[in-house]
Amino acid sequence: MVKITDVARHAGVSPSTVSYVLSGKRSISEETRRRVRESIRELGYRPHAGARALASSRSNVLALMIPLRSGIAVPVVMQFAVSVVTAARRHDHDVLLLTQEEGEDGLRRVADSALVDALIVMDVQMKDPRLPLLRSLDRPSVLIGFPADADDLTCIDLDFHAAGAVCVEHLAGLGHREIALIGSPPEVYARQTGYAQRVADGFAAAVREHGLSGDVHPCEATADAARELVARLLAERPGLTGVLVHNEPVVGPVVRALRAAGRRVPEDVSVVALCPDEMAEHAEPPLSSVAIPAEEVGGRAVELLMSKLGGAPVPAATLLPPTLTRRASSAPVAR
């Protein structure tokens, strides 16, 4: 294992100079700093985490708070987690994953410890009870999601309101007049989870703007619930020709339920989904969709947090515009 003394010998400086270059606690000439960093790279030296933390008064650990509540699509959430971990490692930081539903108590427990330098918070509710405490902490934070009141917070997410609207606009452009949103599980709406509420709001606003007939229908994340909902929708609204699905576990079951009821996709009913690209691409038929950009959102959340840790200014709000990819599941309405 390479030691700090090996780096010092290779660079022709003292071990304390190497330590100062790593910690930034003393002014070192640019030439010496360059020589030390070249030696670190050539020798593959990695400072011991504990020593690094003592030197910098930082743990080099970020907290990622993802309460795995009922109704959450865990595979999608884990895509965000992987992107955060990957981006953090590029900055030589580790990630502490917190999945318990502890609310303010869990947030305070982590913030009051020396475990983490900063926090990323997910599953943000419109009136999230964690917000007052987040605003008061002496540690920087970034929210993946937008509450109703985002003042004094740093937030990033897909523009879910625009995502709901662009799906309606796509169906309206194909001539569909009766459509439906098969949405998240009921408990997600009951908690007023931000992304679900914003999709529903964007859907409803676009339905009104285009003079369509369309309602929001929460759906449990099971195949049985999807079959029951599709059967009820077709019975109550025989003129239904367009469906937006924002509930990843039931995307496939909804298409199968439509076929079982004698409705062809897209000849009789067009289906659009708000889901990860790989899910839409591998569906049968491949689904027109707005992608959930988990990798980009997670990575940019880390970049925002590292900028805040470094004292650099960051935008308070970062909304990523939705992109709809048309595939085989949507077509002009049959005349």
C-alpha positions in Angstrom: 0.0 0.0 0.0 1.3 3.4 -1.0 1.9 5.7 2.0 2.1 9.5 2.3 5.9 9.2 2.9 6.2 7.4 -0.5 4.4 10.3 -2.2 6.6 12.8 -0.4 9.8 11.0 -1.5 8.6 10.7 -5.1 7.7 14.4 -5.3 10.8 15.5 -3.4 8.9 17.2 -0.6 8.1 16.6 3.1 5.1 14.5 4.2 3.6 17.6 5.8 3.6 19.3 2.4 1.7 16.4 0.8 -0.8 16.7 3.7 -1.2 20.4 3.1 -1.8 19.9 -0.6 -4.5 17.3 0.2 -6.2 19.4 2.9 -5.8 22.8 1.3 -5.1 24.2 4.8 -1.9 26.1 3.8 -0.9 28.0 0.7 1.4 25.8 -1.4 3.1 27.0 -4.7 1.4 25.9 -7.9 4.6 24.1 -9.0 4.8 22.1 -5.7 1.1 21.4 -5.8 1.4 20.1 -9.4 4.4 17.9 -8.5 2.6 16.3 -5.5 -0.6 15.6 -7.5 1.4 14.0 -10.3 3.1 11.8 -7.7 -0.3 10.9 -6.2 -1.6 9.9 -9.7 1.5 8.0 -10.7 1.7 6.0 -7.4 -2.0 5.5 -7.1 -2.1 6.9 -3.6 -5.4 7.2 -1.8 -5.6 9.0 1.5 -7.1 7.0 4.4 -10.8 8.1 4.8 -10.5 8.7 8.5 -7.3 10.8 8.2 -8.9 12.7 5.3 -11.9 13.5 7.4 -9.8 14.7 10.3 -7.8 16.9 8.0 -10.7 18.5 6.3 -13.4 18.3 9.1 -15.5 16.5 6.6 -16.6 12.9 6.3 -16.8 12.8 2.5 -20.1 11.1 2.9 -23.5 12.2 1.4 -26.8 11.1 2.8 -29.5 10.0 0.3 -32.9 9.9 2.0 -35.3 7.7 0.2 -38.2 6.7 2.5 -39.5 3.5 0.8 -43.1 4.2 1.5 -46.1 2.2 0.2 -46.8 2.8 -3.5 -43.3 3.7 -4.5 -41.9 2.0 -7.6 -38.7 0.7 -6.0 -36.8 -0.3 -9.2 -37.2 3.2 -10.5 -36.1 4.7 -7.2 -33.0 2.5 -7.2 -32.1 4.0 -10.6 -31.9 7.4 -8.9 -29.8 5.9 -6.1 -27.3 4.3 -8.5 -26.9 7.5 -10.3 -26.3 9.4 -7.1 -23.7 6.9 -5.9 -21.9 6.9 -9.2 -21.7 10.7 -9.4 -20.6 10.9 -5.7 -17.7 8.5 -6.3 -16.5 10.8 -9.1 -16.0 13.3 -6.3 -14.4 10.8 -4.0 -17.5 10.7 -1.8 -19.5 7.8 -0.5 -23.3 7.7 0.0 -25.2 6.7 3.1 -28.6 5.3 2.0 -31.5 6.0 4.4 -34.7 4.2 3.5 -36.7 4.2 6.7 -39.8 6.4 7.0 -38.4 8.5 9.9 -39.5 12.0 8.8 -38.1 14.8 10.8 -36.6 12.6 13.5 -34.5 10.7 11.0 -33.3 13.9 9.3 -32.4 15.4 12.7 -30.6 12.3 13.8 -28.4 12.3 10.7 -27.8 16.0 10.7 -26.8 16.1 14.4 -24.2 13.4 13.8 -20.8 13.7 12.1 -21.8 11.0 9.6 -22.5 13.1 6.6 -21.5 16.4 5.0 -24.7 17.1 3.0 -28.1 15.6 2.1 -30.1 14.6 -0.9 -33.8 14.2 -0.2 -36.2 12.2 -2.4 -40.0 11.4 -2.4 -40.8 15.1 -1.7 -44.4 15.9 -0.8 -46.2 19.1 -1.7 -46.3 20.0 2.0 -43.4 18.0 3.2 -43.0 18.1 7.0 -39.2 17.9 6.6 -38.9 21.3 5.0 -38.7 23.6 8.0 -35.8 21.5 9.4 -34.0 21.3 6.1 -34.1 25.1 5.9 -32.6 25.4 9.4 -29.7 22.9 9.0 -26.1 24.0 8.8 -25.5 21.3 6.2 -26.3 21.8 2.5 -29.1 19.8 0.9 -30.7 19.2 -2.5 -34.2 18.0 -3.1 -35.0 15.6 -6.0 -38.6 16.9 -6.3 -40.4 20.1 -5.8 -42.7 21.0 -2.8 -45.4 23.6 -3.1 -43.2 26.1 -1.4 -39.6 25.8 -2.6 -38.3 29.1 -1.1 -34.8 28.9 0.3 -34.4 25.3 -1.0 -32.4 23.8 -3.9 -34.6 21.5 -6.0 -34.1 19.5 -9.2 -36.5 17.2 -11.1 -38.1 16.4 -14.3 -40.8 18.9 -15.1 -43.7 16.5 -14.3 -46.4 19.1 -14.9 -45.1 19.6 -18.4 -44.7 15.8 -18.8 -48.4 15.2 -18.1 -49.3 18.0 -20.5 -47.1 16.9 -23.4 -48.6 13.4 -23.3 -52.1 14.9 -23.6 -50.9 17.1 -26.4 -49.5 14.1 -28.3 -52.8 12.2 -28.0 -54.8 15.4 -28.9 -52.6 15.8 -32.0 -53.5 12.3 -33.1 -57.2 13.2 -32.9 -58.1 11.5 -29.6 -61.0 13.2 -27.7 -61.7 10.8 -24.8 -58.6 9.9 -22.8 -57.7 8.8 -19.3 -54.7 9.0 -16.9 -54.0 5.7 -15.1 -52.0 7.2 -12.3 -50.0 6.3 -9.2 -51.5 4.2 -6.3 -54.1 6.0 -4.2 -51.7 6.4 -1.2 -49.2 8.3 -3.3 -51.9 11.0 -4.0 -53.1 10.9 -0.4 -49.5 11.9 0.7 -49.6 14.6 -2.0 -46.3 13.3 -3.4 -45.0 16.1 -5.7 -44.3 14.2 -8.9 -47.7 12.4 -9.0 -49.6 15.5 -8.2 -47.9 17.5 -10.8 -48.4 14.9 -13.6 -52.2 14.9 -12.7 -52.3 18.7 -12.7 -50.5 18.9 -16.0 -52.8 16.3 -17.5 -55.9 18.0 -16.3 -54.7 21.5 -17.5 -53.9 20.1 -21.0 -57.3 18.3 -21.2 -59.1 21.6 -20.5 -56.9 23.5 -23.0 -57.6 21.1 -25.8 -61.3 20.6 -25.0 -60.9 16.9 -24.4 -62.7 14.5 -22.0 -60.3 13.1 -19.5 -60.1 12.0 -15.9 -57.4 10.9 -13.4 -57.7 7.3 -12.1 -55.4 6.2 -9.3 -54.4 2.5 -9.5 -52.9 0.1 -7.1 -49.6 -1.2 -8.4 -50.8 -4.7 -9.2 -51.9 -6.5 -12.4 -55.3 -7.3 -10.8 -55.9 -3.7 -10.1 -55.0 -2.7 -13.6 -57.3 -5.3 -15.1 -60.2 -4.1 -12.9 -59.6 -0.4 -13.7 -59.3 -1.0 -17.5 -62.6 -3.1 -17.4 -64.4 -0.3 -15.5 -63.1 2.4 -17.8 -64.2 0.6 -21.0 -67.6 -0.1 -19.5 -68.1 3.5 -18.3 -66.5 5.2 -21.3 -66.9 3.1 -24.5 -65.5 6.0 -26.5 -62.2 5.9 -24.8 -59.3 5.9 -27.3 -56.3 7.2 -25.4 -54.6 6.3 -22.2 -51.6 7.8 -20.3 -50.0 5.4 -17.7 -48.0 6.9 -14.9 -47.5 3.9 -12.7 -44.6 1.7 -13.8 -45.6 -1.7 -12.4 -48.9 -1.6 -14.3 -47.7 -0.4 -17.7 -47.6 -4.0 -19.1 -50.8 -5.2 -17.4 -52.7 -2.2 -18.8 -51.8 -3.1 -22.4 -52.6 -6.8 -21.8 -56.0 -5.9 -20.2 -56.9 -3.7 -23.2 -56.1 -6.6 -25.5 -58.0 -9.1 -23.3 -61.0 -6.8 -23.6 -60.8 -6.9 -27.4 -59.1 -3.5 -27.8 -56.1 -3.4 -30.1 -53.1 -1.2 -29.3 -52.8 1.3 -31.0 -55.5 0.6 -33.6 -58.4 1.0 -31.0 -56.6 2.6 -28.0 -53.4 4.5 -28.0 -51.2 4.1 -24.9 -48.5 6.6 -23.8 -46.4 6.0 -20.7 -44.3 8.1 -18.3 -41.6 5.6 -17.4 -37.9 4.7 -17.9 -36.9 4.4 -21.5 -35.8 0.7 -21.3 -39.3 -0.2 -20.0 -41.0 1.6 -22.9 -38.6 0.2 -25.5 -39.0 -3.5 -24.4 -42.8 -3.4 -24.0 -45.0 -5.1 -26.6 -45.7 -3.0 -28.6 -42.9 -0.5 -27.8 -44.6 2.4 -26.0 -44.6 6.0 -26.9 -43.3 7.6 -23.7 -41.8 10.4 -21.7 -38.6 9.1 -20.0 -37.8 9.4 -16.3 -34.3 10.8 -16.5 -33.0 9.2 -13.3 -29.4 9.1 -14.3 -29.3 12.8 -15.3 -31.3 14.0 -12.3 -29.3 12.0 -9.8 -26.0 13.1 -11.3 -26.9 16.7 -11.4 -28.2 16.6 -7.8 -24.8 15.5 -6.7 -23.1 18.3 -8.8 -25.4 20.9 -7.2 -24.5 19.5 -3.8 -20.8 19.5 -4.4 -21.0 23.1 -5.6 -22.8 24.1 -2.4 -20.2 22.3 -0.3 -17.6 24.3 -2.2 -19.4 27.6 -1.5 -20.3 28.2 -5.1 -23.7 29.7 -6.0 -26.3 27.3 -7.5 -29.7 27.8 -9.1 -32.6 27.3 -6.6 -34.7 25.4 -9.2 -33.6 23.1 -12.0 -36.5 21.7 -14.0 -35.6 19.3 -16.8 -37.9 19.6 -19.8 -39.8 16.4 -20.8 -39.1 14.7 -24.2 -41.7 12.4 -25.7 -40.5 9.6 -27.9 -43.1 8.3 -30.3 -43.1 4.5 -30.7 -45.6 1.9 -31.9 -48.3 2.2 -29.2 -49.8 5.5 -30.4 -51.6 6.2 -33.6 -54.2 8.5 -35.1 -57.7 7.8 -33.8 -59.7 5.4 -36.0 -62.4 7.1 -38.0 
